[in-house]
Amino acid sequence: MVFQPAIIALLLAAGLSLAMLLIASPFAVQVIRHWDITSGSERQLRLERLTYLFSTLVAFVCIIQILAALLFVFNADKMSVMFVGAMCAVGALNVNDFGFPALYAQLALFFLAALWLALNHADSRARDYPLVKLKYALLLAAIPLFALSLTLQLQYFLGLKADVITSCCGSLFSADAPTLASEVSALEPKPALLTFYGTLIAAIGLAGWHWQRRDNLSGAATGLAALGAFVAAIAGILAFVSLYIYEHPHHHCPFCILKPEYDYQGYGLYIPLFAAAAAGMSAGVLRLFAGHPSLAPVIPAVTQRLAAVAAIGFALFLIVASIMIWHSNLILLE
């Protein structure tokens, strides 16, 4: 089973990404220890030349991880037909103890990669590269996470057995399941709906505010609102959006909406949601460095674009979810 094309691609992506970071790590240590933009020494000139190469290398790794997150979920859904008892990606991920941890590690890498790309983008536009040490320190700190992700994927994919009877999504998201997901699924539709729309509209408004103001307060608010909107959106999908899509009052699975029988509607929700959350949180983090003299003219323009991506992404997510609710034949609220 490990010789499935998508599995090979995921393992290659994880392995090559880790290898590239390990190759870049000695250079990262040199940058952290010896980088001095005011120096004209031969070592500094060599570091400046090499930083273009290694920054491009790490940016390539980050893009790979962003794409790998999408492929991991898509592959888990496609594999569900191979296991008895599986209805969607949940069943495939439940085949052994490493499926969901591998998914969580991949999602963590998605947000980390998006943040690194934002930091690199801002740093490359400042005259003295003020974030270069931070970027490479983050690279070193990320290596254990990349190694963990590869290990979990290896354990998961090598442990897949076609003769295993797995559990379906109903057991994970039912009201009786002792999980956080089941508790969120059990939320009353009306308060969940109000929280869902209120948080997302606030996130859109705050992102628009930062797009106009471009200051630290609006940037911090955008970052925090993006995090809150992401949590509220996932909770909303579990609590009521999924019910409207399935037109079933007890089917809370957030993965079945990715299946062809539901016209892959889940991708229309998740892609703009994850893009918006990553952009909004990155904007909030970048505002922390706006006080640096060389970043003062750079950060506002970068975070303004990130805020625009966040606002548009959350708005698209909200519109798509609302259309799904509007066209559903299910009635949850009188």
Secondary structure, DSSP 8 states (H G I E B T S, - for coil): -TTSHHHHHHHHHHHHHHHHHHHHHHHHHHHHHH--TT---HHHHHHHHHHHHHHHHHHHHHHHHHHHHHHHHHHHHHHGGGSBT--SHHHHHTSSTTHHHHHHHHHHHHHHHHHHHHHHHHHTTSTT-TTHHHHHHHHHHHHHHHHHHHHHHHHHHHT--TT-B---HHHHHSTTS-SHHHHHHTS-HHHHHHHHHHHHHHHHHHHHHHHHH-SHHHHHHHHHHHHHHHHHHHHHIIIIIHHHHHT-TT---SSGGGSGGGTTHHHHHHHHHHHHHHHHHHHHHHGGGTTSTTTTTTHHHHHHHHHHHHHHHHHHHHHHHHHHHHT-------
